[in-house]
Amino acid sequence: MAASDALVGVHSANENQQETDVSLAVTTLMARDAAKDGIPPAIIGKMVETTPGRVEWLTGAGVPLAAPGLMLAEPGAAPVPSPAPPEVTAVPSGATATRSAAAASARCASVPDMPVT
């Protein structure tokens, strides 16, 4: 659930605010996953085209299309508590990643000579 005035933005993956071969590969994997989830090609295109340091904000009809199943709260409705984050196990010391980035990075690890950070 999101507030009726919530902002939804898309952007490509990056490594330390830089576009690298790895971040380009991760962006491609995220785009393919988004397509499988039914995200419209126009929104996926905005994600892919948005370079590090920028966010493409979706407006109007793009918001519900970007998040199928997202429910918008009525204006002035009380906030709903966020769900507990998923339990993470076996994460190497010092490693940080979002769930989606971690999955995409794992998929990139199968590509020879491609570092995964």
C-alpha positions as CSV (number, residue, x, y, z in Angstrom):
1,M,0.0,0.0,0.0
2,A,1.2,3.5,-0.8
3,A,0.0,6.9,0.0
4,S,-2.1,8.5,-2.8
5,D,0.6,11.1,-3.2
6,A,3.6,8.7,-3.1
7,L,6.3,9.1,-5.7
8,V,7.4,6.1,-7.7
9,G,10.7,6.4,-9.6
10,V,12.8,4.1,-11.7
11,H,16.5,4.0,-12.6
12,S,19.2,1.7,-13.8
13,A,21.7,-0.2,-11.6
14,N,25.0,1.4,-10.8
15,E,28.2,0.7,-8.8
16,N,29.2,3.6,-6.6
17,Q,27.1,5.9,-8.8
18,Q,29.1,4.8,-11.9
19,E,27.8,2.9,-14.9
20,T,30.0,-0.2,-15.4
21,D,29.8,-3.5,-17.3
22,V,28.4,-5.2,-14.3
23,S,25.8,-2.5,-13.6
24,L,24.7,-2.7,-17.3
25,A,24.4,-6.5,-17.0
26,V,22.4,-6.1,-13.8
27,T,20.1,-3.5,-15.4
28,T,19.5,-5.9,-18.3
29,L,18.6,-8.7,-15.9
30,M,16.3,-6.4,-13.9
31,A,14.6,-5.3,-17.2
32,R,14.0,-9.0,-18.2
33,D,12.6,-9.7,-14.7
34,A,10.3,-6.7,-14.9
35,A,9.0,-7.8,-18.3
36,K,8.2,-11.2,-16.8
37,D,6.3,-9.5,-14.0
38,G,4.2,-7.6,-16.5
39,I,5.7,-4.2,-16.3
40,P,5.0,-2.3,-19.5
41,P,7.9,-1.8,-22.0
42,A,7.6,2.0,-21.8
43,I,8.4,1.9,-18.0
44,I,11.2,-0.7,-18.5
45,G,12.6,1.6,-21.1
46,K,12.6,4.5,-18.7
47,M,14.5,2.3,-16.1
48,V,17.1,1.3,-18.7
49,E,17.6,4.8,-20.1
50,T,18.0,6.5,-16.7
51,T,21.7,6.9,-16.0
52,P,23.3,6.8,-12.5
53,G,22.5,9.8,-10.3
54,R,19.1,10.3,-12.0
55,V,15.6,9.0,-11.3
56,E,12.7,9.0,-13.8
57,W,9.6,9.8,-11.8
58,L,6.4,8.1,-13.0
59,T,3.2,10.0,-13.1
60,G,-0.4,9.3,-13.7
61,A,-1.3,5.9,-15.1
62,G,2.4,4.9,-15.0
63,V,2.3,4.5,-11.2
64,P,-0.1,1.5,-11.0
65,L,1.4,-0.1,-14.1
66,A,4.9,0.0,-12.5
67,A,3.7,-1.8,-9.4
68,P,0.9,-4.3,-10.3
69,G,-1.1,-4.9,-7.1
70,L,-0.1,-1.7,-5.5
71,M,-3.0,-0.2,-3.6
72,L,-3.2,3.5,-3.2
73,A,-4.5,4.8,0.1
74,E,-7.2,7.4,0.3
75,P,-5.8,10.9,0.9
76,G,-5.5,11.5,4.7
77,A,-5.5,7.8,5.6
78,A,-3.4,6.7,8.5
79,P,-0.1,5.1,7.5
80,V,0.1,1.4,7.5
81,P,3.2,-0.1,9.2
82,S,5.8,-1.6,6.9
83,P,6.2,-5.3,7.0
84,A,9.2,-6.8,8.6
85,P,12.2,-7.1,6.3
86,P,13.0,-10.6,5.0
87,E,15.5,-12.6,7.1
88,V,18.9,-12.6,5.4
89,T,21.3,-15.5,6.1
90,A,24.8,-16.4,4.9
91,V,25.7,-12.8,3.8
92,P,29.5,-12.4,3.7
93,S,30.9,-9.8,6.1
94,G,30.8,-6.3,4.7
95,A,28.5,-7.3,1.8
96,T,25.5,-5.1,1.1
97,A,22.8,-5.5,-1.6
98,T,19.1,-5.3,-2.0
99,R,17.3,-8.5,-2.6
100,S,16.8,-7.8,-6.3
101,A,20.4,-6.7,-6.8
102,A,21.7,-9.7,-4.9
103,A,19.7,-12.1,-7.1
104,A,20.8,-10.3,-10.3
105,S,24.4,-10.2,-9.1
106,A,24.3,-14.0,-8.5
107,R,23.1,-14.4,-12.1
108,C,25.9,-12.2,-13.3
109,A,28.4,-14.4,-11.4
110,S,27.9,-17.1,-14.0
111,V,29.4,-14.8,-16.7
112,P,33.1,-15.5,-17.0
113,D,35.5,-12.7,-16.1
114,M,32.7,-10.5,-14.8
115,P,33.4,-9.3,-11.2
116,V,30.5,-9.2,-8.8
117,T,30.7,-6.7,-5.9
